[in-house]
């Protein structure tokens, strides 16, 4: 699958344009507030496009079509929960951030519960971002390396350097403008790919609809009320709480609320990002259903995808192409793959094998755009927390603006380097290791969501009772997660979590809230000295 000169030109022009944008905004970063909050002067539509681009990472760009290809539209229930979560964020969370004047989302936790809560949330957010950057870049680079023969380490390193540079020099304004442009590239690429896919079918769109419908590719999934499986209700509940984490408490989203020039523009940013993702997620799921119909009529192409996935798995396992039994291992690995193993690779394969010159370069640029928008946001939000929650809060309360900017820039480089190093480390690891990490990331997210919801829903709870409710909820989250992994002893299988893994972020916060209500009912509300309201400074 040759990547032509025209394709390379499109890709290089895209990278150069993004780099140039960072340097263009260099002069606008005259203060730490400019670097982390854009001078609080940006329009809501721009911040909303940035939220959307951040939301749609390279994982989503490849995984949503893969999900519909392998299974159905069950994942769309997650998207349908977004407007509900956005409404809750606009009603309760956004006003708190706008009124506080703080650039850190987690300074509110200190006001409500104490310094421990702020450091817990910030610390785990920073650790999560290192892994998130690594996973996003790795899963973006892996199919590109196998499809086009590129050195995966070079792909990761180049992407990491470019994103770190324009985040370093341009601050959040460059990140947000780059995100907005990348959002357009993402949409244009997806629409163009779908059009070519539909027109390439002998029977056109009608054939796609017929084949996909016959194989239940448009189904939303099981509608029962079981909590042990990923039914539509379990995915909807998961989507509600996970999107509360995104729109309600994620530092990268909160910075866009703060960067908006007014409360009205901040609200607009939420709704632009939320309402844009819902139809776009449907678009990607429809691409997946269309790919299923296409590959059903082209079994030889599916065999090629199977070979590519087998090569990727052997690469991850450290098997060299020069190994004497490589061909045998490749054949065995290929024959052992299930359809579920192929899902995330069908879209990049279609891009590489069936799109014309130039268009292929645009679509690959879109895959890079999905990764870069997520990574740049992670870098800027991480640098902001290092400066506000650790440097200024713990070490230099009276730091100068020049010192703050220095910390922001150094932190951007540090998190860029650590995230890139994480991606390079993942090259030799297996998919199961990645799955474990994503499971653990759900644990961290559930804890922070629970802490915020506890603060809002049980305002009388403070001090030791609040810590107790949070700790018990955290232990429940840890049990629900760990008991569904290989770490859990087989002899303890009876005591394993019987619910679907998506329920962890639902049950954990609900347990914290329930315990908080119980404690206040019996009079355990905490000592007077620790009682603070969200609005207190």
Secondary structure, 3 states (H helix, E strand, C coil): CCCCHHHHHHHHHHHHHHHHHHHHCHHHCCCHHHHHHHHHCECHHHHHHHHHHHHCCHHHHHHHHHHHHHCCCCCHHHHHCHHHHHHHHHHHHHHHHHHHCCCCCCHHHHHHHCHHHHHHHHHHHHHHHHHHHHHHHHHHHHHHHHHHCCCHHHHHHHHHHHHHHHHHHHHHHHHHHHHHHHHHHHHHHHHHHHHHHHHCCCCHHHHHHHHHHHCCCCCCCCCCCCCCCCCHHHHHHHHHHHHHHHHHHCHHHHHHHHHECCHHHHHHHHHHHHHHHHHHHHHHHHHHHHHHHHHHCCHHHHHHHHHHHHHHHHHHCCCCCCCCCHHHHHHHHHHHCCHHHHHHHHHHHHHHHHCCCCHHHHHHHHHHHHHHHHHHHHHHHHHHHHHHHHHHHHHCCCCCHHHHHHHHHHHHHHHHHHHHHHHHHHCCCCHHHHHHHHHHHHHHHHHHHHHHHHHHHCCCCCHHHHHHHHHHHHHHHHHHHHCCCCCCCHHHHHHCCCCCHHHHHHHHHHHHHHHHHHHHHCCCCCCHHHCCCCCCC
